[in-house]
């Protein structure tokens, strides 16, 4: 571990590392790294600072390789300590300018990194009763652990780093030169995966001393550089076996990374030839467990609509995988591609590259398996320089999808009786039941029937609301919705007090299996309610235009109290009558609600004045108008024409009845509310309880 400190907070002091991944955003969204819309992820902790320093070391490797030196640096602390010993390399972080300096390290000189700790744990200081202590210096318990001081300290090591200056100054350190010799490598002609024995020595180029550390076996196929094993030095000698030499003909060297005194060095090469070994392809279906939301292998059976992916691992001839690390398994990871087919037809992208652990996944095929039946899923590995190609077939079957039926209730209060939750309804109180069949499927919604039972008897009139499932993107970053089928009977009201149990079940269909509800809903109907006293007395109104009051008596049962809204509905034939709703407050065993019905007497619609001007006025006006036109014109012919028109106008006046006025007819009459006998309906509601009644109104 490099003996330096990097920022590792997440959110404190408004600081964090910004991470952006266009293909793996939060909740399936893409992260565009917008500081305005906050489409990024802020992270911290050692899980962020450690890879940050690894990135700095990658820049060092690139810089050294560009200068013709080895790109492998070994233990970075050897160089870090030598750099820190140089004059001017370390600067006080509290006083140095932020930019424009030549500092390699920013020495942290203030504060400490003491944190709370549980009492009686190592290095934990005194704690108050039922409280926590803080970490202390085991050599000086009066000081917190650890204090930041000038120079190296236990709080921050050498301090933080200036990445640019560190990369540029990395090569300024000097070590005693060493010489590495690959003394033996046998055999030099093998099949891939067979072991080779190696021996190497490391010694000073001059002078005395014994280098320490380890030697790496480096293979250089096709101009690359691949590590094939690490061997510890013992008195300057390293030896062992390796099965990690890749396929091909190339040179192998031994690399010494150096230690605190001796510098790095490489041996002369030895040429080897490594032939291919057979490979083995393994296929597995991995599905999402809808209960735990974890992916797990599901064998060869896929329930309809399941979110799953097809994984293929390429192993050596013995079936051994290179994961998690070839240095541990002594199996080199294969490279190349795997092509997936379904009954001979390419799946999705068809060809997928193996990752660095020797496997690949098709993560977007779940929505393609829309029919029940058998599928031949074949994986064809391309092979590489170390492994021959190979093929495997997984015979998979899509079976009926799994369902989960759940029942729900609304509109009632609940109570815990010591064993379970019981819902409580007053007699006649309305409530709602519903059941949902969850299919855990991203394909079509279930069909079939949902049954809801009251004490074992099915309810009728269930209406259905289906929703198809869906998925966008792949299983790790996509957004998905499960398919379901919801069923709702009409609102239910039970008058008879007692205990009732409601359950639900699903019949299943061609794509989904049947299921029973995993639980029931108990409802206790109390005798507490109200009713309308029957019969309601009929009402007689002496004549249209008068009013009458009907008395509706409301009776409470088992201490029912509260306001009751009473409305009446008049028939359409009872025209121009009204009956406003009223609220009666039931505070004892009964209360009377007064419904006032008002009728309308016959009345005129409105008179139309037909006397006065009439057609006579129009004729006279026309005559005067024509007469005026005639005298406004000049010339004999026009005068004759005007006189003729005047004559016509006079004739019209005479023919229309002369100049006397006529008597207008009487205006029409609205009969108001007709006399007759009418049935009026009454509705009383309170606390979800609805009661109805009726009575007759006679309008005389």
Rosetta blueprint (number, residue, H / E / L):
1 X L
2 X L
3 X L
4 X L
5 X L
6 X L
7 X L
8 X L
9 X L
10 X L
11 X L
12 X H
13 X H
14 X H
15 X L
16 X L
17 X E
18 X E
19 X E
20 X L
21 X L
22 X L
23 X L
24 X L
25 X L
26 X H
27 X H
28 X H
29 X L
30 X L
31 X L
32 X L
33 X L
34 X L
35 X L
36 X L
37 X L
38 X L
39 X L
40 X L
41 X E
42 X E
43 X E
44 X L
45 X L
46 X H
47 X H
48 X H
49 X H
50 X H
51 X H
52 X H
53 X H
54 X H
55 X H
56 X H
57 X H
58 X H
59 X H
60 X H
61 X H
62 X H
63 X H
64 X H
65 X H
66 X H
67 X L
68 X L
69 X L
70 X L
71 X L
72 X L
73 X L
74 X L
75 X L
76 X L
77 X H
78 X H
79 X H
80 X H
81 X H
82 X H
83 X H
84 X H
85 X L
86 X L
87 X L
88 X L
89 X L
90 X E
91 X E
92 X E
93 X L
94 X L
95 X L
96 X L
97 X L
98 X L
99 X L
100 X L
101 X L
102 X L
103 X L
104 X L
105 X E
106 X E
107 X E
108 X L
109 X L
110 X L
111 X L
112 X E
113 X L
114 X L
115 X L
116 X E
117 X E
118 X L
119 X L
120 X L
121 X L
122 X L
123 X L
124 X E
125 X L
126 X L
127 X L
128 X L
129 X L
130 X L
131 X L
132 X L
133 X E
134 X E
135 X E
136 X E
137 X E
138 X L
139 X L
140 X E
141 X E
142 X E
143 X E
144 X E
145 X L
146 X L
147 X E
148 X L
149 X L
150 X L
151 X L
152 X L
153 X E
154 X L
155 X L
156 X L
157 X E
158 X L
159 X L
160 X E
161 X E
162 X L
163 X H
164 X H
165 X H
166 X H
167 X H
168 X H
169 X H
170 X H
171 X H
172 X H
173 X L
174 X L
175 X L
176 X E
177 X L
178 X E
179 X E
180 X E
181 X E
182 X E
183 X E
184 X E
185 X E
186 X E
187 X L
188 X L
189 X E
190 X E
191 X E
192 X L
193 X L
194 X L
195 X L
196 X E
197 X E
198 X E
199 X E
200 X E
201 X E
202 X E
203 X E
204 X E
205 X L
206 X L
207 X L
208 X L
209 X L
210 X L
211 X L
212 X L
213 X L
214 X E
215 X E
216 X E
217 X E
218 X E
219 X E
220 X L
221 X H
222 X H
223 X H
224 X L
225 X L
226 X E
227 X E
228 X E
229 X E
230 X E
231 X E
232 X E
233 X L
234 X E
235 X L
236 X L
237 X E
238 X E
239 X E
240 X E
241 X E
242 X E
243 X L
244 X L
245 X L
246 X L
247 X L
248 X E
249 X E
250 X E
251 X E
252 X E
253 X E
254 X E
255 X E
256 X E
257 X L
258 X L
259 X L
260 X L
261 X L
262 X E
263 X L
264 X L
265 X E
266 X E
267 X L
268 X L
269 X L
270 X E
271 X E
272 X E
273 X E
274 X E
275 X E
276 X L
277 X E
278 X L
279 X L
280 X E
281 X E
282 X E
283 X E
284 X E
285 X E
286 X E
287 X E
288 X E
289 X L
290 X L
291 X L
292 X L
293 X L
294 X L
295 X E
296 X E
297 X E
298 X L
299 X L
300 X L
301 X E
302 X E
303 X E
304 X L
305 X L
306 X L
307 X L
308 X E
309 X E
310 X E
311 X E
312 X E
313 X E
314 X E
315 X E
316 X L
317 X L
318 X L
319 X L
320 X L
321 X L
322 X L
323 X L
324 X L
325 X L
326 X H
327 X H
328 X H
329 X H
330 X L
331 X L
332 X L
333 X L
334 X L
335 X L
336 X L
337 X E
338 X E
339 X E
340 X E
341 X E
342 X E
343 X L
344 X L
345 X E
346 X E
347 X E
348 X E
349 X E
350 X E
351 X E
352 X E
353 X E
354 X L
355 X L
356 X L
357 X L
358 X L
359 X E
360 X E
361 X E
362 X E
363 X L
364 X L
365 X L
366 X H
367 X H
368 X H
369 X L
370 X L
371 X L
372 X L
373 X E
374 X E
375 X E
376 X E
377 X E
378 X E
379 X E
380 X E
381 X E
382 X L
383 X L
384 X L
385 X L
386 X L
387 X E
388 X L
389 X L
390 X E
391 X E
392 X E
393 X E
394 X E
395 X E
396 X E
397 X E
398 X E
399 X E
400 X L
401 X E
402 X L
403 X L
404 X E
405 X E
406 X E
407 X E
408 X E
409 X E
410 X E
411 X L
412 X L
413 X E
414 X E
415 X E
416 X E
417 X L
418 X L
419 X L
420 X L
421 X E
422 X E
423 X E
424 X E
425 X E
426 X E
427 X L
428 X L
429 X E
430 X E
431 X E
432 X E
433 X E
434 X E
435 X E
436 X E
437 X E
438 X E
439 X L
440 X L
441 X L
442 X L
443 X L
444 X L
445 X L
446 X L
447 X L
448 X L
449 X L
450 X E
451 X E
452 X E
453 X E
454 X E
455 X L
456 X L
457 X E
458 X E
459 X L
460 X L
461 X L
462 X L
463 X E
464 X E
465 X E
466 X E
467 X E
468 X L
469 X L
470 X E
471 X E
472 X E
473 X L
474 X L
475 X L
476 X L
477 X L
478 X L
479 X E
480 X E
481 X E
482 X L
483 X L
484 X E
485 X E
486 X E
487 X E
488 X E
489 X L
490 X L
491 X L
492 X E
493 X E
494 X L
495 X L
496 X L
497 X L
498 X E
499 X E
500 X E
501 X E
502 X E
503 X E
504 X E
505 X E
506 X E
507 X L
508 X L
509 X L
510 X L
511 X L
512 X E
513 X L
514 X L
515 X E
516 X E
517 X L
518 X L
519 X L
520 X L
521 X E
522 X E
523 X E
524 X E
525 X E
526 X E
527 X L
528 X L
529 X E
530 X E
531 X E
532 X E
533 X L
534 X L
535 X L
536 X L
537 X L
538 X L
539 X E
540 X E
541 X E
542 X L
543 X L
544 X L
545 X L
546 X L
547 X E
548 X E
549 X E
550 X E
551 X E
552 X E
553 X E
554 X E
555 X E
556 X E
557 X E
558 X L
559 X L
560 X L
561 X L
562 X E
563 X E
564 X E
565 X E
566 X E
567 X E
568 X E
569 X E
570 X L
571 X L
572 X L
573 X L
574 X L
575 X L
576 X L
577 X L
578 X E
579 X E
580 X L
581 X L
582 X E
583 X E
584 X E
585 X E
586 X E
587 X L
588 X L
589 X L
590 X E
591 X E
592 X E
593 X E
594 X E
595 X E
596 X E
597 X E
598 X E
599 X L
600 X L
601 X L
602 X L
603 X E
604 X E
605 X L
606 X L
607 X L
608 X L
609 X L
610 X L
611 X L
612 X L
613 X L
614 X H
615 X H
616 X H
617 X H
618 X H
619 X H
620 X H
621 X H
622 X H
623 X H
624 X H
625 X H
626 X H
627 X H
628 X H
629 X H
630 X H
631 X H
632 X L
633 X L
634 X L
635 X L
636 X H
637 X H
638 X H
639 X H
640 X H
641 X H
642 X H
643 X H
644 X H
645 X H
646 X H
647 X H
648 X H
649 X H
650 X H
651 X H
652 X H
653 X H
654 X H
655 X H
656 X L
657 X L
658 X L
659 X L
660 X L
661 X L
662 X L
663 X L
664 X L
665 X L
666 X L
667 X L
668 X L
669 X E
670 X E
671 X L
672 X L
673 X L
674 X L
675 X L
676 X E
677 X E
678 X E
679 X E
680 X E
681 X E
682 X E
683 X E
684 X E
685 X E
686 X E
687 X L
688 X L
689 X E
690 X E
691 X E
692 X E
693 X E
694 X E
695 X E
696 X E
697 X E
698 X E
699 X E
700 X L
